[in-house]
Amino acid sequence: MAEKVLKSFTVKYWKQNGPKDAGHFEERVMKDIPGDTSFLEMLDILNEQLIEDGKEPFVFDHDCREGICGMCSLYINGTPHGKTERGATTCQLYMRKFNDGDVITIEPWRSAGFPVIKDCMVDRTAFDKIIQAGGYTTVRTGAPQDANAILIPKEDADEAMDCASCIGCGACVAACKNGSAMLFVSSKVSQLALLPQGRVEAARRAKAMVAKMDELGFGNCTNTRACEAVCPKCETIANIARLNREFIKAKLAD
Amino acid sequence: MAINIDSKIPEGPVAEKWSNYKAHQRLVNPKNKLKLDVIVVGTGLAGASAAASLGEMGFNVLNFCIQDSPRRAHSIAAQGGINAAKNYQNDGDSVYRLFYDTVKGGDYRAREANVYRLAEVSNSIIDQCVAQGVPFAREYGGTLANRSFGGAQVSRTFYAKGQTGQQLLLGAYSALSAQVNAGKVKLYTRYEMLDVVIIDGKARGIIAKNLVTGKLERFSANAVVIATGGYGNTYFLSTNAMGCNVTAAMSCYRKGAYFANPCYVQIHPTCIPVHGDKQSKLTLMSESLRNDGRIWVPKKLEDAKALQAGTKEGWEIPEEDRDYYLERRYPAFGNLVPRDVASRAAKERCDKGFGVNNTGLAVFLDFSESIQRLGIDVIRQRYGNLFDMYEEITDVNPGEKRATKNGMDYYNPMMIFPAIHYTMGGIWVDYELQTSIPGLFAIGECNFSDHGANRLGASALMQGLADGYFVLPYTIQNYLADQSIWPRISTDAPEFAEVEKATEERIQKLMNIKGKRSVDSIHKELGHICWEYIGMGRTKEGLEKGIKLIDELRKEFDTNLFIPGSREGLNVELDKAIHLDDFITMGKLIAYDALSREESCGGHFREEHQTEEGEAKRDDKNFFYVGCWKYQGNDATAPELIKEPLEYEAIKVQTRNYKN
């Protein structure tokens, strides 16, 4: 199979020196990029060229480059992580999905909850703070009961696993017109609500995490489903419905 | 003067050592714990679990990571699973058998007592993780499911789809988050440890760079724990994340902590082959694929040539013309031989010209037989996310049927090739996981202790969590017990000022080189040298050449490096330059160790030392020791080798045999 090579396309990328800078776009024409090059490898090449010209490289977050660490976070042509057929992170996007003559626009996650650090690197510590508010079961290191003493129906375990697949990248927030973190919060709440180990604290958890989310300036959910359309791990808004049920139950119990 | 190494292995039979240790170690009383600070560097499985557990016990923990969140640590990318000796499958597993398999898998170069303890605490890890809500795979009856992995004849691997590392890390991260919420752990994200501060011979703090402001900051504590992972990125291309580096470990080494067995580097057999010179990293395909996938190359050289020329595809080659070389060479373990054996066997076939892609450096991993036997649904249930990942990267779907001939279905095979994956060597630690510097501890991949010369699949997660949840939180107390009467050390102490000044000077020196070459261009060159001369097949001649080439590259780095931007603020290139500075020194250290170890064992293969059948040939008479390297004051001088003799009482050392 002959490999596709992109002869020429333009990358329009966001430069911003800190959270207070207004920011602006810069452009560069890229030539002769093989289709098997990953999107981030293409940016590596762009950065090598910038460094060769004595310029500072374009800054963006990235780490594992296999779609699991949740570090990469680019808003590509108006979509978080770019458009792919099935859920994928920026690092799993390949240049074969683009064409000669394309103008590829790259921006940071834009949300009040995620201030820009530099260029397309943003601060997502708000997500850590939401988890710290209650995204766990309270269990000490030590000797809990034998693992098989808790029987969990396979269907429940599988569903919990799907919810637990969230990588905390923040694409859901970046896609939402309200800047809501509901998909993120509900995925964690759902994972633990589906498991007997997590049921005990389900009410407290839902309340604490939602309160923290509100406090940190994330918006609310108005069911536009923009989040689930861009989630690289295919989390669904069924999780949000479950979070709402847990939340209402908790409030009724107050 | 010969230096004696005290590994502090407790008395008694191997099965009783850990219980004896715990029964007699010193503990810190609850009130005194509140007065003690512990620095934990790293938030992967080892770091996060240690920080969480120490916080729960009452210590004040300062926890550092280079990423924006503790949840990004590279443990998250581990796919296959975690071993434990639960014997849930009733297939004859036991603590002893897990211990034995791990020692044997490590080619008899691990410390017996450490490995037994690892096997012993393995079961508690599973209990702990389940209690945290880790969604392990389950059977219809609601019990936990297991699968088999390389180097074992039992099914003892627990897994969460192909995302086990992610789920275990998120479990540890949630425990850590609870302690942050409780005020017992303070997190420092986007901070990088650049040096350790020693006062009166004891580790008392670190100098860390705030990666956003660029400023150096001082942190003091009663003990320092590093959990900063391995040195695989020395090779530039590896399965490690882009940010993985050896800088924290190197700073400890330069301060006098021994570096043990650096030549033991694991080359993972099932990675996606290299496609071009712009590639930034290699992607692992979980070893679990070898449960149902069969590895092969063509029997006929002309078929291999056609595959290399692109005139034929794998599925077109009929069953009878396929050489399932692992099944042929190792009938008892077949495709499930340990990683080092599988990697070398792939190299052997490709060296003979049987490689299956345009570079000639790839073999097939084929699911045709298992899909036909079990159905695509079962196979997708097991490996769906890995199939998707493979297709995403290569544009080839391994679940796509291409032909049926003589009753056999032919699917697209995957192409795989070995890649640098894990480093068994690391900072030397004693039984208490303390380095040769008092008060400095090393846990997880960054220490050397449990895997010997080769790590078995699903054992890295086990070791990281064993160290962090169940070993370090105990053993560190034996050290901290008499620390509670000491006053807190101020970061105004002259030792802090001195180390901070030296660190700043080092950074300024890098900034001032003002040459022409980017960090990556030099790092790629280092990677080529290391892969070529210090990689899968090593020779005396090659290693000596490697050292010479690294010396030349060092000169190039010192005189021709270019770092754009300024010293202040966030400067990604500067941070990468610091890492590369250390990778260059690390590369040479690997070569020194590989040169001195005149035998083949596990991940270390010296071509001079092989059997007639091409298997690794150990020399237990002369090399039954841990090679510990002591820094000699500067990077240019060769380090001194100190030997920690290995003593086996429970296991009889023998030649590894996976044939029958």
Chai-1 contact restraints between the chains, C-beta under 6 A:
chainA,res_idxA,chainB,res_idxB,connection_type,confidence,min_distance_angstrom,max_distance_angstrom,comment,restraint_id
A,D36,B,H275,contact,1.0,0.0,6.0,A-B,restraint_1
A,T37,B,K278,contact,1.0,0.0,6.0,A-B,restraint_2
A,E41,B,K278,contact,1.0,0.0,6.0,A-B,restraint_3
A,E41,B,S280,contact,1.0,0.0,6.0,A-B,restraint_4
A,D44,B,S280,contact,1.0,0.0,6.0,A-B,restraint_5
A,I45,B,K278,contact,1.0,0.0,6.0,A-B,restraint_6
A,E48,B,S518,contact,1.0,0.0,6.0,A-B,restraint_7
A,I51,B,S518,contact,1.0,0.0,6.0,A-B,restraint_8
A,I51,B,P564,contact,1.0,0.0,6.0,A-B,restraint_9
A,E56,B,P564,contact,1.0,0.0,6.0,A-B,restraint_10
A,E56,B,G565,contact,1.0,0.0,6.0,A-B,restraint_11
A,V59,B,V572,contact,1.0,0.0,6.0,A-B,restraint_12
A,D63,B,R72,contact,1.0,0.0,6.0,A-B,restraint_13
A,D63,B,A241,contact,1.0,0.0,6.0,A-B,restraint_14
A,D63,B,M242,contact,1.0,0.0,6.0,A-B,restraint_15
A,D63,B,G243,contact,1.0,0.0,6.0,A-B,restraint_16
A,C64,B,A77,contact,1.0,0.0,6.0,A-B,restraint_17
A,C64,B,A241,contact,1.0,0.0,6.0,A-B,restraint_18
A,R65,B,K281,contact,1.0,0.0,6.0,A-B,restraint_19
A,E66,B,A77,contact,1.0,0.0,6.0,A-B,restraint_20
A,E66,B,T283,contact,1.0,0.0,6.0,A-B,restraint_21
A,I68,B,I76,contact,1.0,0.0,6.0,A-B,restraint_22
A,I68,B,A77,contact,1.0,0.0,6.0,A-B,restraint_23
A,I68,B,Q166,contact,1.0,0.0,6.0,A-B,restraint_24
A,C69,B,R72,contact,1.0,0.0,6.0,A-B,restraint_25
A,C69,B,I76,contact,1.0,0.0,6.0,A-B,restraint_26
A,M71,B,R72,contact,1.0,0.0,6.0,A-B,restraint_27
A,Q92,B,E392,contact,1.0,0.0,6.0,A-B,restraint_28
A,I117,B,V212,contact,1.0,0.0,6.0,A-B,restraint_29
A,K118,B,L570,contact,1.0,0.0,6.0,A-B,restraint_30
A,R124,B,D68,contact,1.0,0.0,6.0,A-B,restraint_31
A,D128,B,S69,contact,1.0,0.0,6.0,A-B,restraint_32
A,I131,B,S177,contact,1.0,0.0,6.0,A-B,restraint_33
A,Q132,B,S177,contact,1.0,0.0,6.0,A-B,restraint_34
A,Q132,B,V180,contact,1.0,0.0,6.0,A-B,restraint_35
A,Q132,B,N181,contact,1.0,0.0,6.0,A-B,restraint_36
A,G135,B,S174,contact,1.0,0.0,6.0,A-B,restraint_37
A,Y136,B,S174,contact,1.0,0.0,6.0,A-B,restraint_38
A,Y136,B,S177,contact,1.0,0.0,6.0,A-B,restraint_39
A,Y136,B,A178,contact,1.0,0.0,6.0,A-B,restraint_40
A,T137,B,Q132,contact,1.0,0.0,6.0,A-B,restraint_41
A,T137,B,G133,contact,1.0,0.0,6.0,A-B,restraint_42
A,V139,B,A131,contact,1.0,0.0,6.0,A-B,restraint_43
A,V139,B,Q132,contact,1.0,0.0,6.0,A-B,restraint_44
A,R140,B,E56,contact,1.0,0.0,6.0,A-B,restraint_45
A,T141,B,S53,contact,1.0,0.0,6.0,A-B,restraint_46
A,T141,B,Y469,contact,1.0,0.0,6.0,A-B,restraint_47
A,P144,B,D127,contact,1.0,0.0,6.0,A-B,restraint_48
A,P144,B,A131,contact,1.0,0.0,6.0,A-B,restraint_49
A,A147,B,I126,contact,1.0,0.0,6.0,A-B,restraint_50
A,A147,B,D127,contact,1.0,0.0,6.0,A-B,restraint_51
A,A147,B,V130,contact,1.0,0.0,6.0,A-B,restraint_52
A,A147,B,L144,contact,1.0,0.0,6.0,A-B,restraint_53
A,N148,B,T143,contact,1.0,0.0,6.0,A-B,restraint_54
A,N148,B,L144,contact,1.0,0.0,6.0,A-B,restraint_55
A,L151,B,G142,contact,1.0,0.0,6.0,A-B,restraint_56
A,I152,B,R138,contact,1.0,0.0,6.0,A-B,restraint_57
A,I152,B,G142,contact,1.0,0.0,6.0,A-B,restraint_58
A,P153,B,G142,contact,1.0,0.0,6.0,A-B,restraint_59
A,K154,B,R138,contact,1.0,0.0,6.0,A-B,restraint_60
A,K154,B,Y140,contact,1.0,0.0,6.0,A-B,restraint_61
A,A157,B,P135,contact,1.0,0.0,6.0,A-B,restraint_62
A,A157,B,R138,contact,1.0,0.0,6.0,A-B,restraint_63
A,A160,B,P135,contact,1.0,0.0,6.0,A-B,restraint_64
A,M161,B,P135,contact,1.0,0.0,6.0,A-B,restraint_65
A,M161,B,A160,contact,1.0,0.0,6.0,A-B,restraint_66
A,A164,B,P135,contact,1.0,0.0,6.0,A-B,restraint_67
A,G168,B,R71,contact,1.0,0.0,6.0,A-B,restraint_68
A,L192,B,G133,contact,1.0,0.0,6.0,A-B,restraint_69
A,L195,B,G133,contact,1.0,0.0,6.0,A-B,restraint_70
A,Q197,B,A131,contact,1.0,0.0,6.0,A-B,restraint_71
A,Q197,B,G133,contact,1.0,0.0,6.0,A-B,restraint_72
A,G198,B,G133,contact,1.0,0.0,6.0,A-B,restraint_73
